[in-house]
Amino acid sequence: MKIEMMNHTGGVKAFLGGFSTEELSAKIEACQSGQCECACDPAIMQKIEGIELSTVEGGSTITITGDVNAETLAPMMHECLIGEKQ
């Protein structure tokens, strides 16, 4: 499993290798509703305006729009999606 993130206009885009879109969707939903078991920072979650998840060859892409950047989201995503702290 790997996560590659980059900043883009209006937010962050990430490639997530080794995940199923259904699994990611469930984890993202848990973070948005505050039901996750990881460090989903509510202050950061409030800055997110939208999350778009797409299935691509070899994994999924996620586009996060809002007042966020890769540096802030990367540690949170690694812990919440892979289960490891960075």
C-alpha positions in Angstrom: 0.0 0.0 0.0 1.3 3.4 -0.9 0.1 7.0 -0.9 1.5 9.6 -3.2 0.2 13.2 -2.6 0.7 16.4 -4.4 -0.8 19.9 -4.0 -3.0 21.2 -6.9 -5.1 24.2 -7.4 -7.7 24.4 -4.7 -6.5 21.4 -2.7 -4.7 18.1 -2.8 -4.6 15.1 -5.2 -3.4 11.7 -4.1 -2.8 8.3 -5.6 -3.6 5.4 -3.3 -2.1 2.1 -4.4 -3.3 -1.2 -3.0 -6.7 -0.1 -1.7 -10.2 -0.9 -2.9 -12.3 2.1 -3.6 -15.1 0.7 -1.3 -12.6 0.3 1.6 -11.4 3.9 1.1 -14.9 5.3 0.8 -15.9 3.7 4.2 -12.7 5.1 5.9 -13.3 8.6 4.5 -16.9 8.5 5.5 -15.9 7.5 9.1 -13.5 10.5 9.2 -16.0 12.9 7.9 -18.6 11.8 10.4 -16.1 11.8 13.3 -16.5 8.0 13.8 -12.9 7.1 12.8 -10.4 5.5 15.2 -7.4 7.6 14.0 -6.2 11.2 14.3 -8.8 12.9 12.0 -8.3 16.5 13.1 -11.7 18.1 13.2 -10.2 21.5 12.4 -8.6 20.1 9.3 -11.8 18.1 8.3 -13.8 21.4 8.5 -11.5 23.0 5.9 -12.3 20.2 3.4 -15.0 21.3 1.0 -15.2 18.1 -1.1 -13.6 14.6 -1.5 -13.8 12.9 -4.9 -12.7 9.2 -5.1 -12.0 7.5 -8.4 -10.9 4.0 -9.3 -7.8 3.9 -11.5 -5.5 1.1 -12.7 -3.5 -0.1 -9.7 -5.5 1.7 -7.0 -7.6 4.8 -6.5 -7.2 8.6 -6.8 -8.6 11.0 -4.3 -9.1 14.7 -4.9 -9.6 16.8 -1.8 -10.7 20.4 -2.3 -10.6 23.1 0.3 -8.1 25.1 2.3 -5.7 22.1 2.7 -2.3 21.0 1.5 -0.3 17.8 1.1 2.0 18.5 4.0 -0.9 18.8 6.5 -2.9 15.9 5.1 -0.2 13.3 4.5 0.5 12.3 8.1 -3.2 12.1 8.8 -4.0 10.0 5.7 -1.1 7.6 6.4 -2.3 7.0 9.9 -6.0 6.7 9.0 -5.7 4.7 5.8 -2.6 2.6 6.3 -2.5 2.6 10.1 1.1 4.0 10.5 2.2 7.3 12.0 4.7 9.4 10.1 
